[in-house]
Amino acid sequence: MLARIMAVRDGLRPSERKLADCVLAQPGEVITLSMADMAERAGVSEPTIARFCGALGCSGFREFKIKLAQDIAAGMPFIDQEVSPDDRAAGIAGKVFDRTLATLMQVRNNLSAEAVDRAADLLAGARRIEFYGSGNSGTVAQDIQRRFFRLGTPTVAYSDAHVYFVSALSLAPGDAVVAVSSSGGTRDMLEAVQNALSSGAAVVAITRSGSPLAQLATVSLLADVAEDFDIHSPMTSRISHLVLGDILSIAVALRKGDALRERLERHRQALSRHPREP
């Protein structure tokens, strides 16, 4: 929940940003407050708190506090540990691992099992799957596609926005797209997804909640990661998206059952006979 607040903060109304800053400053105290006490402390109205909770995907202040408490229990305070110029190797390693693990726990705690099931069902039944992403997300899309291409469904990954814009127009009902985007708001990605949907294909998005891509996709797996592009910070969104891709590929593989296991065994036997470079 802390990472989600940081991710959506800049898009909130001024009063809601004020509330977000209050929560981020003292998350441990917030979980002990009533809505009235929270409103008084932050200097906002109770309806503002209700809107704030809704923007974060919570049904109300009670659910918000439960999710916030889960983050605190999972160690989310580590996310604020920044690498400093004076850190030595051990300190750098510790902070990068702590921040990455905390982020993964955040994504895990907020991941919708229903969304995973729905996405896996769509992909397991797809005739063809295309993976789209640009920049760092393009690398992630390619990596996820490599997980899928052994599952018996034709797959391809595109990281060139012009190519996937055009390719999406050639899709048909029964096809599927996996669209990867940290921001979920790039014009090229949104236009390609609209092309895919207009062609009758299903779209699974790996992105952040509340983004235009999340709202447009058939189903979305959400990773609300406060990405920092400073060279001293780990790119935790990339790792989170890769893990979501692993979850999807395993869920699809399980749905394919014995037929896939037999196929993979044939692959293993063939590879064992294939000469390799020393």
C-alpha positions in Angstrom: 0.0 0.0 0.0 2.9 2.4 0.7 4.3 1.8 -2.7 0.9 2.3 -4.3 0.4 5.6 -2.5 3.8 6.8 -3.8 3.0 5.6 -7.3 -0.3 7.5 -7.5 0.5 10.5 -5.3 1.2 13.0 -8.1 -2.1 12.2 -9.8 -4.2 13.0 -6.7 -6.1 16.1 -5.9 -4.2 18.6 -3.6 -6.2 17.6 -0.5 -5.6 13.9 -1.2 -1.9 14.5 -1.8 -1.8 16.2 1.6 -3.4 13.1 3.1 -1.0 10.8 1.2 2.0 12.8 2.6 0.6 12.4 6.1 0.2 8.6 5.7 3.7 8.2 4.2 5.3 10.2 7.0 3.8 8.1 9.9 2.2 4.9 8.5 2.5 3.1 11.8 0.3 5.7 13.6 -2.3 5.9 10.8 -3.4 2.3 11.4 -4.4 3.2 15.0 -6.6 6.2 14.0 -10.3 6.4 13.3 -11.4 8.2 10.2 -12.3 11.3 12.2 -9.0 11.3 13.9 -7.2 10.9 10.6 -9.2 13.8 9.1 -8.2 16.0 11.9 -4.5 15.1 11.9 -4.2 15.5 8.1 -6.4 18.6 8.0 -8.8 17.2 5.4 -12.4 16.1 5.4 -13.7 12.6 5.9 -15.1 12.5 2.3 -11.5 13.3 1.1 -10.4 10.2 3.0 -13.1 8.1 1.4 -12.1 9.3 -2.1 -8.4 8.7 -1.3 -9.1 5.1 -0.2 -11.2 4.5 -3.3 -8.4 5.8 -5.5 -6.1 3.1 -4.0 -8.6 0.4 -4.7 -10.0 0.0 -1.2 -13.6 -0.2 -0.3 -13.1 2.1 2.7 -10.9 3.4 5.4 -11.0 0.1 7.3 -9.7 -2.0 4.3 -7.1 0.7 3.7 -5.8 0.3 7.2 -5.7 -3.5 7.0 -3.6 -3.3 3.8 -1.4 -0.6 5.3 -0.8 -2.8 8.3 0.1 -5.8 6.1 2.8 -3.6 4.3 4.3 -2.5 7.6 4.4 -6.2 8.8 6.0 -7.2 5.5 8.9 -4.7 6.1 7.9 -1.9 3.7 9.9 0.7 5.7 13.0 -0.7 4.0 11.8 0.9 0.8 13.0 4.2 2.0 16.6 3.0 2.5 18.5 4.8 -0.2 22.0 3.9 -1.3 24.5 6.7 -0.3 27.8 7.6 -1.9 29.6 6.4 1.3 28.1 2.9 1.2 30.5 0.0 0.7 29.6 -3.3 -1.1 27.9 -4.9 1.9 25.7 -1.9 2.5 24.8 -1.6 -1.2 23.9 -5.3 -1.4 21.8 -5.1 1.8 19.8 -2.1 0.7 19.2 -3.3 -2.8 18.0 -6.7 -1.5 15.9 -5.1 1.2 14.2 -2.7 -1.2 13.6 -5.4 -3.8 12.2 -7.9 -1.3 9.9 -5.3 0.3 8.6 -4.3 -3.2 7.9 -8.0 -4.1 6.0 -8.4 -0.8 4.0 -5.3 -1.6 3.0 -6.7 -5.0 2.3 -10.1 -3.5 0.0 -8.7 -0.8 -2.0 -6.7 -3.4 -2.1 -9.2 -6.2 -5.6 -10.3 -7.2 -5.9 -14.1 -7.4 -9.1 -13.6 -9.4 -7.2 -11.5 -12.0 -4.5 -14.2 -12.2 -7.0 -16.9 -12.8 -8.8 -14.9 -15.5 -5.6 -13.9 -17.3 -4.3 -17.5 -17.2 -7.6 -18.8 -18.6 -7.4 -16.3 -21.5 -3.8 -17.1 -22.3 -4.2 -20.9 -21.9 -7.0 -20.8 -24.5 -5.4 -18.3 -26.9 -4.6 -19.3 -30.5 -1.6 -16.8 -30.6 0.0 -14.6 -27.9 1.9 -11.4 -28.6 3.9 -9.6 -26.0 4.4 -5.8 -26.2 6.7 -3.5 -24.3 9.0 -0.6 -25.0 12.3 0.4 -23.3 12.9 -1.6 -20.1 9.4 -3.0 -20.4 10.3 -4.3 -23.8 13.1 -6.3 -22.3 10.6 -7.7 -19.7 8.1 -8.6 -22.4 10.7 -10.5 -24.3 11.8 -12.4 -21.2 8.2 -13.4 -20.4 7.7 -14.5 -24.0 10.6 -16.8 -23.6 8.8 -18.4 -20.8 5.7 -18.9 -22.9 7.0 -20.1 -26.2 7.6 -23.7 -24.9 3.9 -24.0 -23.8 2.6 -25.0 -27.3 1.1 -21.7 -28.3 2.6 -19.5 -31.1 4.2 -16.4 -29.4 6.2 -13.4 -30.4 7.5 -10.4 -28.5 7.8 -6.9 -30.0 9.6 -3.9 -28.4 9.3 -1.5 -31.4 6.2 0.6 -30.9 5.5 0.9 -34.6 5.8 -2.8 -35.1 3.4 -3.8 -32.3 1.0 -1.0 -33.4 0.7 -2.6 -36.8 0.8 -6.2 -35.6 -2.1 -5.6 -33.3 -4.3 -4.8 -36.3 -3.6 -8.3 -37.7 -5.0 -10.1 -34.6 -8.3 -11.8 -34.4 -10.8 -13.2 -31.9 -9.1 -16.0 -30.0 -5.7 -14.2 -30.0 -4.2 -12.4 -26.9 -1.8 -9.7 -26.1 0.3 -9.3 -22.9 1.1 -5.6 -22.6 3.8 -4.6 -20.2 4.2 -1.0 -19.1 5.4 0.5 -15.8 3.5 3.8 -16.3 0.5 2.3 -18.2 0.1 5.7 -19.9 2.3 5.7 -23.0 0.4 6.7 -26.2 2.0 4.1 -28.4 1.1 1.2 -26.0 -2.5 2.5 -25.5 -3.0 2.8 -29.3 -1.7 -0.7 -29.9 -3.9 -2.1 -27.2 -6.9 -0.4 -28.7 -6.0 -1.9 -32.1 -5.8 -5.4 -30.5 -9.2 -5.0 -28.8 -10.9 -3.6 -31.9 -9.6 -6.7 -33.7 -11.3 -9.0 -31.2 -8.2 -10.0 -29.2 -8.0 -10.2 -25.4 -5.4 -8.0 -23.6 -3.7 -8.9 -20.4 -1.9 -5.9 -18.9 1.0 -5.9 -16.5 1.0 -2.4 -15.2 0.1 -0.1 -12.3 -3.4 0.3 -10.9 -5.5 3.2 -12.1 -3.5 3.7 -15.2 -5.1 4.1 -18.6 -3.7 0.7 -19.7 -5.1 -1.0 -16.6 -8.6 0.5 -17.3 -8.4 -0.4 -21.0 -7.2 -4.0 -20.8 -9.4 -7.1 -20.6 -7.7 -8.0 -17.3 -4.8 -6.4 -15.4 -2.1 -7.7 -13.1 -1.1 -4.8 -11.0 2.3 -3.8 -9.6 2.2 -0.4 -7.8 5.9 0.3 -7.6 7.3 3.7 -6.9 10.0 3.6 -9.6 13.1 5.6 -9.1 15.2 6.1 -12.2 18.2 7.4 -10.2 21.2 5.3 -11.0 21.6 4.6 -7.3 18.2 2.9 -7.0 17.2 -0.7 -8.1 14.6 -0.9 -10.8 12.1 -2.8 -8.8 9.3 -2.5 -11.3 11.3 -4.7 -13.7 11.7 -7.5 -11.2 8.1 -7.3 -10.1 6.9 -7.5 -13.7 9.1 -10.5 -14.3 7.7 -12.3 -11.3 4.1 -11.6 -12.5 5.2 -13.1 -15.9 6.5 -16.2 -14.1 3.2 -16.5 -12.2 1.2 -16.3 -15.5 3.4 -18.8 -17.4 3.2 -21.4 -14.5 -0.6 -20.9 -14.2 -1.0 -21.4 -18.0 1.3 -24.5 -17.9 -0.8 -26.1 -15.2 -4.0 -25.5 -17.2 -2.4 -27.3 -20.2 -1.9 -30.5 -18.1 -0.5 -33.8 -19.3 -0.3 -32.8 -23.0 2.2 -30.0 -22.1 4.2 -32.3 -19.8 4.6 -34.8 -22.6 5.7 -32.0 -25.0 8.3 -30.7 -22.6 9.6 -34.2 -22.0 10.1 -34.5 -25.8 12.0 -31.2 -25.7 14.2 -32.3 -22.9 15.1 -35.6 -24.6 15.8 -33.8 -27.9 18.0 -31.2 -26.2 19.9 -34.0 -24.4 21.0 -35.4 -27.8 21.8 -32.0 -29.3 25.5 -31.2 -29.4 26.5 -28.1 -27.4 29.4 -25.8 -27.4 32.0 -26.7 -24.7 
